[in-house]
């Protein structure tokens, strides 16, 4: 996202993003992705930043290491 210089991407095909959003917003497993986009709507035009925050929350919760 940063390499593409795009500040408003919200990739709901990314399972880590979806799971982190479900965990952080207390959403059920069957909560529709379309509704997730509605939740993320107020974050425009900075949804890429929200994505990074949710990814980091996902990684931290699972005690994973970030490569790089």
PDB file of N, CA, C and O in Angstrom, chain B, residues numbered from 101:
ATOM      1  N   UNK B 101       0.822  -1.179   0.000  1.00  0.00           N
ATOM      2  CA  UNK B 101       0.000   0.000   0.000  1.00  0.00           C
ATOM      3  C   UNK B 101       0.870   1.248   0.000  1.00  0.00           C
ATOM      4  O   UNK B 101       0.622   2.191  -0.752  1.00  0.00           O
ATOM      5  N   UNK B 102       1.889   1.245   0.849  1.00  0.00           N
ATOM      6  CA  UNK B 102       2.776   2.401   0.880  1.00  0.00           C
ATOM      7  C   UNK B 102       3.606   2.469  -0.391  1.00  0.00           C
ATOM      8  O   UNK B 102       3.849   3.549  -0.930  1.00  0.00           O
ATOM      9  N   UNK B 103       4.042   1.304  -0.867  1.00  0.00           N
ATOM     10  CA  UNK B 103       4.827   1.272  -2.103  1.00  0.00           C
ATOM     11  C   UNK B 103       4.004   1.746  -3.289  1.00  0.00           C
ATOM     12  O   UNK B 103       4.533   2.349  -4.223  1.00  0.00           O
ATOM     13  N   UNK B 104       2.723   1.473  -3.246  1.00  0.00           N
ATOM     14  CA  UNK B 104       1.839   1.914  -4.322  1.00  0.00           C
ATOM     15  C   UNK B 104       1.385   3.361  -4.141  1.00  0.00           C
ATOM     16  O   UNK B 104       0.723   3.926  -5.012  1.00  0.00           O
ATOM     17  N   UNK B 105       1.745   3.954  -3.003  1.00  0.00           N
ATOM     18  CA  UNK B 105       1.341   5.311  -2.647  1.00  0.00           C
ATOM     19  C   UNK B 105      -0.177   5.460  -2.680  1.00  0.00           C
ATOM     20  O   UNK B 105      -0.723   6.421  -3.221  1.00  0.00           O
ATOM     21  N   UNK B 106      -0.836   4.471  -2.080  1.00  0.00           N
ATOM     22  CA  UNK B 106      -2.302   4.467  -2.006  1.00  0.00           C
ATOM     23  C   UNK B 106      -2.697   4.549  -0.532  1.00  0.00           C
ATOM     24  O   UNK B 106      -2.341   3.673   0.257  1.00  0.00           O
ATOM     25  N   UNK B 107      -3.416   5.578  -0.167  1.00  0.00           N
ATOM     26  CA  UNK B 107      -3.764   5.780   1.244  1.00  0.00           C
ATOM     27  C   UNK B 107      -5.147   5.254   1.608  1.00  0.00           C
ATOM     28  O   UNK B 107      -5.536   5.304   2.775  1.00  0.00           O
ATOM     29  N   UNK B 108      -5.888   4.754   0.636  1.00  0.00           N
ATOM     30  CA  UNK B 108      -7.264   4.372   0.931  1.00  0.00           C
ATOM     31  C   UNK B 108      -7.589   2.963   0.437  1.00  0.00           C
ATOM     32  O   UNK B 108      -8.581   2.758  -0.263  1.00  0.00           O
ATOM     33  N   UNK B 109      -6.762   2.008   0.798  1.00  0.00           N
ATOM     34  CA  UNK B 109      -7.025   0.613   0.463  1.00  0.00           C
ATOM     35  C   UNK B 109      -7.491  -0.125   1.710  1.00  0.00           C
ATOM     36  O   UNK B 109      -6.987   0.107   2.809  1.00  0.00           O
ATOM     37  N   UNK B 110      -8.448  -1.005   1.527  1.00  0.00           N
ATOM     38  CA  UNK B 110      -8.971  -1.810   2.632  1.00  0.00           C
ATOM     39  C   UNK B 110      -9.264  -3.205   2.086  1.00  0.00           C
ATOM     40  O   UNK B 110     -10.404  -3.508   1.735  1.00  0.00           O
ATOM     41  N   UNK B 111      -8.222  -4.069   2.012  1.00  0.00           N
ATOM     42  CA  UNK B 111      -8.316  -5.370   1.330  1.00  0.00           C
ATOM     43  C   UNK B 111      -9.063  -6.431   2.132  1.00  0.00           C
ATOM     44  O   UNK B 111      -8.451  -7.171   2.902  1.00  0.00           O
ATOM     45  N   UNK B 112     -10.369  -6.510   1.957  1.00  0.00           N
ATOM     46  CA  UNK B 112     -11.167  -7.478   2.707  1.00  0.00           C
ATOM     47  C   UNK B 112     -10.932  -8.917   2.272  1.00  0.00           C
ATOM     48  O   UNK B 112     -11.515  -9.834   2.849  1.00  0.00           O
ATOM     49  N   UNK B 113     -10.095  -9.131   1.274  1.00  0.00           N
ATOM     50  CA  UNK B 113      -9.689 -10.478   0.909  1.00  0.00           C
ATOM     51  C   UNK B 113      -8.564 -10.984   1.788  1.00  0.00           C
ATOM     52  O   UNK B 113      -8.189 -12.154   1.708  1.00  0.00           O
ATOM     53  N   UNK B 114      -8.018 -10.109   2.630  1.00  0.00           N
ATOM     54  CA  UNK B 114      -6.915 -10.466   3.514  1.00  0.00           C
ATOM     55  C   UNK B 114      -7.478 -11.039   4.816  1.00  0.00           C
ATOM     56  O   UNK B 114      -8.149 -10.337   5.571  1.00  0.00           O
ATOM     57  N   UNK B 115      -7.202 -12.308   5.069  1.00  0.00           N
ATOM     58  CA  UNK B 115      -7.794 -13.000   6.223  1.00  0.00           C
ATOM     59  C   UNK B 115      -7.322 -12.414   7.555  1.00  0.00           C
ATOM     60  O   UNK B 115      -8.089 -12.384   8.517  1.00  0.00           O
ATOM     61  N   UNK B 116      -6.079 -11.952   7.624  1.00  0.00           N
ATOM     62  CA  UNK B 116      -5.586 -11.349   8.872  1.00  0.00           C
ATOM     63  C   UNK B 116      -6.343 -10.056   9.170  1.00  0.00           C
ATOM     64  O   UNK B 116      -6.706  -9.793  10.317  1.00  0.00           O
ATOM     65  N   UNK B 117      -6.575  -9.264   8.146  1.00  0.00           N
ATOM     66  CA  UNK B 117      -7.331  -8.020   8.328  1.00  0.00           C
ATOM     67  C   UNK B 117      -8.748  -8.313   8.795  1.00  0.00           C
ATOM     68  O   UNK B 117      -9.238  -7.700   9.744  1.00  0.00           O
ATOM     69  N   UNK B 118      -9.400  -9.249   8.128  1.00  0.00           N
ATOM     70  CA  UNK B 118     -10.783  -9.594   8.466  1.00  0.00           C
ATOM     71  C   UNK B 118     -10.855 -10.137   9.898  1.00  0.00           C
ATOM     72  O   UNK B 118     -11.717  -9.722  10.672  1.00  0.00           O
ATOM     73  N   UNK B 119      -9.972 -11.043  10.247  1.00  0.00           N
ATOM     74  CA  UNK B 119      -9.990 -11.617  11.600  1.00  0.00           C
ATOM     75  C   UNK B 119      -9.684 -10.567  12.658  1.00  0.00           C
ATOM     76  O   UNK B 119     -10.312 -10.553  13.716  1.00  0.00           O
ATOM     77  N   UNK B 120      -8.731  -9.694  12.383  1.00  0.00           N
ATOM     78  CA  UNK B 120      -8.397  -8.648  13.347  1.00  0.00           C
ATOM     79  C   UNK B 120      -9.560  -7.683  13.535  1.00  0.00           C
ATOM     80  O   UNK B 120      -9.839  -7.255  14.655  1.00  0.00           O
ATOM     81  N   UNK B 121     -10.230  -7.343  12.454  1.00  0.00           N
ATOM     82  CA  UNK B 121     -11.387  -6.447  12.566  1.00  0.00           C
ATOM     83  C   UNK B 121     -12.492  -7.122  13.366  1.00  0.00           C
ATOM     84  O   UNK B 121     -13.122  -6.488  14.212  1.00  0.00           O
ATOM     85  N   UNK B 122     -12.730  -8.403  13.104  1.00  0.00           N
ATOM     86  CA  UNK B 122     -13.745  -9.131  13.879  1.00  0.00           C
ATOM     87  C   UNK B 122     -13.398  -9.131  15.362  1.00  0.00           C
ATOM     88  O   UNK B 122     -14.269  -8.913  16.203  1.00  0.00           O
ATOM     89  N   UNK B 123     -12.132  -9.374  15.687  1.00  0.00           N
ATOM     90  CA  UNK B 123     -11.701  -9.412  17.087  1.00  0.00           C
ATOM     91  C   UNK B 123     -11.801  -8.043  17.746  1.00  0.00           C
ATOM     92  O   UNK B 123     -12.307  -7.927  18.862  1.00  0.00           O
ATOM     93  N   UNK B 124     -11.330  -7.020  17.071  1.00  0.00           N
ATOM     94  CA  UNK B 124     -11.275  -5.686  17.671  1.00  0.00           C
ATOM     95  C   UNK B 124     -12.631  -4.992  17.738  1.00  0.00           C
ATOM     96  O   UNK B 124     -12.848  -4.128  18.588  1.00  0.00           O
ATOM     97  N   UNK B 125     -13.530  -5.362  16.854  1.00  0.00           N
ATOM     98  CA  UNK B 125     -14.876  -4.773  16.859  1.00  0.00           C
ATOM     99  C   UNK B 125     -15.917  -5.724  17.440  1.00  0.00           C
ATOM    100  O   UNK B 125     -17.112  -5.429  17.414  1.00  0.00           O
ATOM    101  N   UNK B 126     -15.467  -6.869  17.965  1.00  0.00           N
ATOM    102  CA  UNK B 126     -16.359  -7.879  18.545  1.00  0.00           C
ATOM    103  C   UNK B 126     -17.471  -8.285  17.574  1.00  0.00           C
ATOM    104  O   UNK B 126     -18.650  -8.299  17.927  1.00  0.00           O
ATOM    105  N   UNK B 127     -17.070  -8.613  16.351  1.00  0.00           N
ATOM    106  CA  UNK B 127     -18.010  -9.034  15.325  1.00  0.00           C
ATOM    107  C   UNK B 127     -18.064 -10.560  15.279  1.00  0.00           C
ATOM    108  O   UNK B 127     -17.075 -11.231  15.571  1.00  0.00           O
ATOM    109  N   UNK B 128     -19.203 -11.093  14.918  1.00  0.00           N
ATOM    110  CA  UNK B 128     -19.343 -12.544  14.833  1.00  0.00           C
ATOM    111  C   UNK B 128     -18.601 -13.076  13.605  1.00  0.00           C
ATOM    112  O   UNK B 128     -18.259 -12.326  12.691  1.00  0.00           O
ATOM    113  N   UNK B 129     -18.364 -14.384  13.610  1.00  0.00           N
ATOM    114  CA  UNK B 129     -17.663 -15.030  12.494  1.00  0.00           C
ATOM    115  C   UNK B 129     -18.432 -14.901  11.186  1.00  0.00           C
ATOM    116  O   UNK B 129     -17.826 -14.881  10.115  1.00  0.00           O
ATOM    117  N   UNK B 130     -19.741 -14.813  11.254  1.00  0.00           N
ATOM    118  CA  UNK B 130     -20.542 -14.728  10.035  1.00  0.00           C
ATOM    119  C   UNK B 130     -20.932 -13.285   9.676  1.00  0.00           C
ATOM    120  O   UNK B 130     -21.802 -13.061   8.835  1.00  0.00           O
ATOM    121  N   UNK B 131     -20.284 -12.323  10.318  1.00  0.00           N
ATOM    122  CA  UNK B 131     -20.548 -10.914  10.012  1.00  0.00           C
ATOM    123  C   UNK B 131     -20.119 -10.640   8.568  1.00  0.00           C
ATOM    124  O   UNK B 131     -18.975 -10.915   8.207  1.00  0.00           O
ATOM    125  N   UNK B 132     -21.015 -10.107   7.742  1.00  0.00           N
ATOM    126  CA  UNK B 132     -20.703  -9.944   6.313  1.00  0.00           C
ATOM    127  C   UNK B 132     -19.612  -8.901   6.044  1.00  0.00           C
ATOM    128  O   UNK B 132     -19.533  -7.868   6.709  1.00  0.00           O
ATOM    129  N   UNK B 133     -18.785  -9.205   5.059  1.00  0.00           N
ATOM    130  CA  UNK B 133     -17.711  -8.290   4.680  1.00  0.00           C
ATOM    131  C   UNK B 133     -18.262  -6.962   4.162  1.00  0.00           C
ATOM    132  O   UNK B 133     -17.624  -5.921   4.319  1.00  0.00           O
ATOM    133  N   UNK B 134     -19.430  -6.997   3.552  1.00  0.00           N
ATOM    134  CA  UNK B 134     -20.039  -5.756   3.070  1.00  0.00           C
ATOM    135  C   UNK B 134     -20.294  -4.792   4.234  1.00  0.00           C
ATOM    136  O   UNK B 134     -20.135  -3.579   4.100  1.00  0.00           O
ATOM    137  N   UNK B 135     -20.688  -5.355   5.371  1.00  0.00           N
ATOM    138  CA  UNK B 135     -20.926  -4.525   6.558  1.00  0.00           C
ATOM    139  C   UNK B 135     -19.599  -4.009   7.129  1.00  0.00           C
ATOM    140  O   UNK B 135     -19.543  -2.917   7.695  1.00  0.00           O
ATOM    141  N   UNK B 136     -18.531  -4.806   6.974  1.00  0.00           N
ATOM    142  CA  UNK B 136     -17.213  -4.344   7.411  1.00  0.00           C
ATOM    143  C   UNK B 136     -16.796  -3.104   6.623  1.00  0.00           C
ATOM    144  O   UNK B 136     -16.203  -2.175   7.171  1.00  0.00           O
ATOM    145  N   UNK B 137     -17.113  -3.104   5.330  1.00  0.00           N
ATOM    146  CA  UNK B 137     -16.824  -1.919   4.518  1.00  0.00           C
ATOM    147  C   UNK B 137     -17.603  -0.709   5.018  1.00  0.00           C
ATOM    148  O   UNK B 137     -17.096   0.413   4.993  1.00  0.00           O
ATOM    149  N   UNK B 138     -18.831  -0.934   5.470  1.00  0.00           N
ATOM    150  CA  UNK B 138     -19.619   0.169   6.031  1.00  0.00           C
ATOM    151  C   UNK B 138     -18.971   0.704   7.311  1.00  0.00           C
ATOM    152  O   UNK B 138     -18.938   1.913   7.538  1.00  0.00           O
ATOM    153  N   UNK B 139     -18.456  -0.206   8.142  1.00  0.00           N
ATOM    154  CA  UNK B 139     -17.766   0.227   9.367  1.00  0.00           C
ATOM    155  C   UNK B 139     -16.536   1.058   9.016  1.00  0.00           C
ATOM    156  O   UNK B 139     -16.238   2.048   9.685  1.00  0.00           O
ATOM    157  N   UNK B 140     -15.823   0.652   7.965  1.00  0.00           N
ATOM    158  CA  UNK B 140     -14.585   1.326   7.571  1.00  0.00           C
ATOM    159  C   UNK B 140     -14.823   2.611   6.780  1.00  0.00           C
ATOM    160  O   UNK B 140     -13.884   3.373   6.549  1.00  0.00           O
ATOM    161  N   UNK B 141     -16.034   2.855   6.371  1.00  0.00           N
ATOM    162  CA  UNK B 141     -16.346   4.032   5.556  1.00  0.00           C
ATOM    163  C   UNK B 141     -15.885   5.355   6.196  1.00  0.00           C
ATOM    164  O   UNK B 141     -15.313   6.188   5.493  1.00  0.00           O
ATOM    165  N   UNK B 142     -16.110   5.578   7.489  1.00  0.00           N
ATOM    166  CA  UNK B 142     -15.664   6.848   8.090  1.00  0.00           C
ATOM    167  C   UNK B 142     -14.139   7.009   8.136  1.00  0.00           C
ATOM    168  O   UNK B 142     -13.637   8.108   8.375  1.00  0.00           O
ATOM    169  N   UNK B 143     -13.419   5.933   7.910  1.00  0.00           N
ATOM    170  CA  UNK B 143     -11.953   5.995   7.954  1.00  0.00           C
ATOM    171  C   UNK B 143     -11.360   6.539   6.662  1.00  0.00           C
ATOM    172  O   UNK B 143     -10.158   6.796   6.587  1.00  0.00           O
ATOM    173  N   UNK B 144     -12.199   6.716   5.644  1.00  0.00           N
ATOM    174  CA  UNK B 144     -11.714   7.279   4.374  1.00  0.00           C
ATOM    175  C   UNK B 144     -11.162   8.671   4.625  1.00  0.00           C
ATOM    176  O   UNK B 144     -11.723   9.386   5.456  1.00  0.00           O
ATOM    177  N   UNK B 145     -10.137   9.083   3.983  1.00  0.00           N
ATOM    178  CA  UNK B 145      -9.342   8.448   2.947  1.00  0.00           C
ATOM    179  C   UNK B 145      -8.093   7.754   3.495  1.00  0.00           C
ATOM    180  O   UNK B 145      -7.089   7.640   2.791  1.00  0.00           O
ATOM    181  N   UNK B 146      -8.148   7.296   4.726  1.00  0.00           N
ATOM    182  CA  UNK B 146      -6.962   6.710   5.361  1.00  0.00           C
ATOM    183  C   UNK B 146      -7.170   5.257   5.766  1.00  0.00           C
ATOM    184  O   UNK B 146      -6.649   4.826   6.795  1.00  0.00           O
ATOM    185  N   UNK B 147      -7.911   4.506   4.990  1.00  0.00           N
ATOM    186  CA  UNK B 147      -8.166   3.109   5.352  1.00  0.00           C
ATOM    187  C   UNK B 147      -6.912   2.248   5.277  1.00  0.00           C
ATOM    188  O   UNK B 147      -6.857   1.194   5.911  1.00  0.00           O
ATOM    189  N   UNK B 148      -5.906   2.668   4.518  1.00  0.00           N
ATOM    190  CA  UNK B 148      -4.639   1.935   4.501  1.00  0.00           C
ATOM    191  C   UNK B 148      -3.976   1.986   5.879  1.00  0.00           C
ATOM    192  O   UNK B 148      -3.376   1.006   6.321  1.00  0.00           O
ATOM    193  N   UNK B 149      -4.084   3.113   6.540  1.00  0.00           N
ATOM    194  CA  UNK B 149      -3.542   3.248   7.892  1.00  0.00           C
ATOM    195  C   UNK B 149      -4.298   2.328   8.843  1.00  0.00           C
ATOM    196  O   UNK B 149      -3.685   1.656   9.672  1.00  0.00           O
ATOM    197  N   UNK B 150      -5.612   2.293   8.731  1.00  0.00           N
ATOM    198  CA  UNK B 150      -6.420   1.394   9.558  1.00  0.00           C
ATOM    199  C   UNK B 150      -6.032  -0.059   9.304  1.00  0.00           C
ATOM    200  O   UNK B 150      -5.968  -0.862  10.234  1.00  0.00           O
ATOM    201  N   UNK B 151      -5.773  -0.393   8.040  1.00  0.00           N
ATOM    202  CA  UNK B 151      -5.343  -1.749   7.697  1.00  0.00           C
ATOM    203  C   UNK B 151      -4.048  -2.092   8.398  1.00  0.00           C
ATOM    204  O   UNK B 151      -3.922  -3.175   8.969  1.00  0.00           O
ATOM    205  N   UNK B 152      -3.076  -1.183   8.366  1.00  0.00           N
ATOM    206  CA  UNK B 152      -1.786  -1.433   9.026  1.00  0.00           C
ATOM    207  C   UNK B 152      -1.974  -1.619  10.538  1.00  0.00           C
ATOM    208  O   UNK B 152      -1.356  -2.498  11.139  1.00  0.00           O
ATOM    209  N   UNK B 153      -2.816  -0.802  11.136  1.00  0.00           N
ATOM    210  CA  UNK B 153      -3.072  -0.919  12.574  1.00  0.00           C
ATOM    211  C   UNK B 153      -3.704  -2.274  12.895  1.00  0.00           C
ATOM    212  O   UNK B 153      -3.311  -2.935  13.857  1.00  0.00           O
ATOM    213  N   UNK B 154      -4.676  -2.680  12.094  1.00  0.00           N
ATOM    214  CA  UNK B 154      -5.328  -3.975  12.321  1.00  0.00           C
ATOM    215  C   UNK B 154      -4.358  -5.133  12.096  1.00  0.00           C
ATOM    216  O   UNK B 154      -4.399  -6.120  12.829  1.00  0.00           O
ATOM    217  N   UNK B 155      -3.483  -5.025  11.087  1.00  0.00           N
ATOM    218  CA  UNK B 155      -2.468  -6.064  10.878  1.00  0.00           C
ATOM    219  C   UNK B 155      -1.541  -6.170  12.084  1.00  0.00           C
ATOM    220  O   UNK B 155      -1.237  -7.272  12.541  1.00  0.00           O
ATOM    221  N   UNK B 156      -1.094  -5.035  12.595  1.00  0.00           N
ATOM    222  CA  UNK B 156      -0.193  -5.056  13.750  1.00  0.00           C
ATOM    223  C   UNK B 156      -0.889  -5.623  14.988  1.00  0.00           C
ATOM    224  O   UNK B 156      -0.265  -6.337  15.775  1.00  0.00           O
ATOM    225  N   UNK B 157      -2.157  -5.317  15.165  1.00  0.00           N
ATOM    226  CA  UNK B 157      -2.912  -5.895  16.281  1.00  0.00           C
ATOM    227  C   UNK B 157      -3.000  -7.412  16.138  1.00  0.00           C
ATOM    228  O   UNK B 157      -2.875  -8.146  17.118  1.00  0.00           O
ATOM    229  N   UNK B 158      -3.217  -7.871  14.907  1.00  0.00           N
ATOM    230  CA  UNK B 158      -3.286  -9.312  14.629  1.00  0.00           C
ATOM    231  C   UNK B 158      -1.959  -9.985  14.972  1.00  0.00           C
ATOM    232  O   UNK B 158      -1.932 -11.028  15.626  1.00  0.00           O
ATOM    233  N   UNK B 159      -0.868  -9.383  14.527  1.00  0.00           N
ATOM    234  CA  UNK B 159       0.474  -9.938  14.768  1.00  0.00           C
ATOM    235  C   UNK B 159       0.797  -9.941  16.255  1.00  0.00           C
ATOM    236  O   UNK B 159       1.284 -10.941  16.784  1.00  0.00           O
ATOM    237  N   UNK B 160       0.531  -8.838  16.926  1.00  0.00           N
ATOM    238  CA  UNK B 160       0.849  -8.729  18.352  1.00  0.00           C
ATOM    239  C   UNK B 160       0.051  -9.738  19.172  1.00  0.00           C
ATOM    240  O   UNK B 160       0.608 -10.371  20.069  1.00  0.00           O
ATOM    241  N   UNK B 161      -1.220  -9.899  18.890  1.00  0.00           N
ATOM    242  CA  UNK B 161      -2.065 -10.819  19.651  1.00  0.00           C
ATOM    243  C   UNK B 161      -1.552 -12.252  19.547  1.00  0.00           C
ATOM    244  O   UNK B 161      -1.703 -13.037  20.483  1.00  0.00           O
ATOM    245  N   UNK B 162      -0.954 -12.588  18.427  1.00  0.00           N
ATOM    246  CA  UNK B 162      -0.472 -13.948  18.197  1.00  0.00           C
ATOM    247  C   UNK B 162       1.016 -14.106  18.470  1.00  0.00           C
ATOM    248  O   UNK B 162       1.586 -15.158  18.182  1.00  0.00           O
ATOM    249  N   UNK B 163       1.652 -13.081  19.021  1.00  0.00           N
ATOM    250  CA  UNK B 163       3.080 -13.098  19.341  1.00  0.00           C
ATOM    251  C   UNK B 163       3.920 -13.492  18.137  1.00  0.00           C
ATOM    252  O   UNK B 163       4.885 -14.247  18.255  1.00  0.00           O
ATOM    253  N   UNK B 164       3.542 -12.971  16.982  1.00  0.00           N
ATOM    254  CA  UNK B 164       4.269 -13.266  15.755  1.00  0.00           C
ATOM    255  C   UNK B 164       5.370 -12.218  15.567  1.00  0.00           C
ATOM    256  O   UNK B 164       5.313 -11.131  16.141  1.00  0.00           O
ATOM    257  N   UNK B 165       6.354 -12.559  14.768  1.00  0.00           N
ATOM    258  CA  UNK B 165       7.437 -11.632  14.436  1.00  0.00           C
ATOM    259  C   UNK B 165       7.180 -11.044  13.050  1.00  0.00           C
ATOM    260  O   UNK B 165       6.687 -11.721  12.147  1.00  0.00           O
ATOM    261  N   UNK B 166       7.523  -9.779  12.910  1.00  0.00           N
ATOM    262  CA  UNK B 166       7.435  -9.117  11.616  1.00  0.00           C
ATOM    263  C   UNK B 166       8.773  -9.263  10.937  1.00  0.00           C
ATOM    264  O   UNK B 166       9.809  -8.896  11.491  1.00  0.00           O
ATOM    265  N   UNK B 167       8.747  -9.802   9.731  1.00  0.00           N
ATOM    266  CA  UNK B 167       9.981  -9.940   8.961  1.00  0.00           C
ATOM    267  C   UNK B 167      10.327  -8.636   8.296  1.00  0.00           C
ATOM    268  O   UNK B 167       9.456  -7.855   7.913  1.00  0.00           O
ATOM    269  N   UNK B 168      11.607  -8.419   8.166  1.00  0.00           N
ATOM    270  CA  UNK B 168      12.008  -7.207   7.438  1.00  0.00           C
ATOM    271  C   UNK B 168      13.026  -6.507   8.130  1.00  0.00           C
ATOM    272  O   UNK B 168      13.484  -5.464   7.664  1.00  0.00           O
TER     273      UNK B 168
END
